[in-house]
């Protein structure tokens, strides 16, 4: 142990104060943002008896608060992730317990959309929905699963296989649903299978393509490196083309092109070899042939 005399102590504390002040200034200049999940919830009640409509009138608001008030991720990317959930309810109450069947549509309002007809849960008027990763609840476990489902897809855009941790959290919720929800077990086998596929080896090419594509967008839009950005996006297109050539092509490649064909046009419309590029896009994405043809040079 080193003991400091009075003079050395003064020097030490002066240096320490300078370091702390410098770090504080750096933190102020470069704040760390949390990735925020912003929900858009629609609950359709018209198929319910009047008393059940009254009971579930605040369900959409309760779900919005449950999702928006929770810190689902801690990340320095910043920005918002949209979680859109549309629910159509029907009554399946038994005795004094209010139970509901729901068809739900989950999306990020971009390239991910998933429809689930097997949702079953209990809900009481004015029920407080609280977060507890170890406690099983027929409604919140379902919501958690789909929030992590969307987060997995979104974080695959930020880094190679970056969504894995969120897919695994969705998988945990699916396992809880399968083994702990009793009369509300319907649909959890399929949800676990869905996330297993997302984590599987066969899905890795599609996930890697997303990372390459969005890194190219980042270089083009945010880093001011358009040529390098186009190079990455072109490579992503090659990966899509390879995926579509398989004997049993993955339909998600077509859906992906459907979600981002306008972005592709923005990227390539001023390219020197745009005729060649748009001819290629027509081959890969014939659904938008008429639009692409408008950008082919004479």
BELGIDA-V446167 format. One record per helix or strand of 3 or more residues. SS is the DSSP state (a for helix, b for strand). FROM is the first residue (numbers start at 1). TO is the last residue. Records with the same first field share a line. If there is no record, write none. Layout:
# BELGIDA-V446167
SS: FROM-TO / FROM-TO
This chain:
# BELGIDA-V446167
a: 6-29 / 50-55 / 59-68 / 140-155 / 164-180 / 182-184 / 188-199 / 201-221 / 226-244 / 251-268 / 274-284 / 286-293
b: 36-44 / 80-91 / 99-107 / 113-122
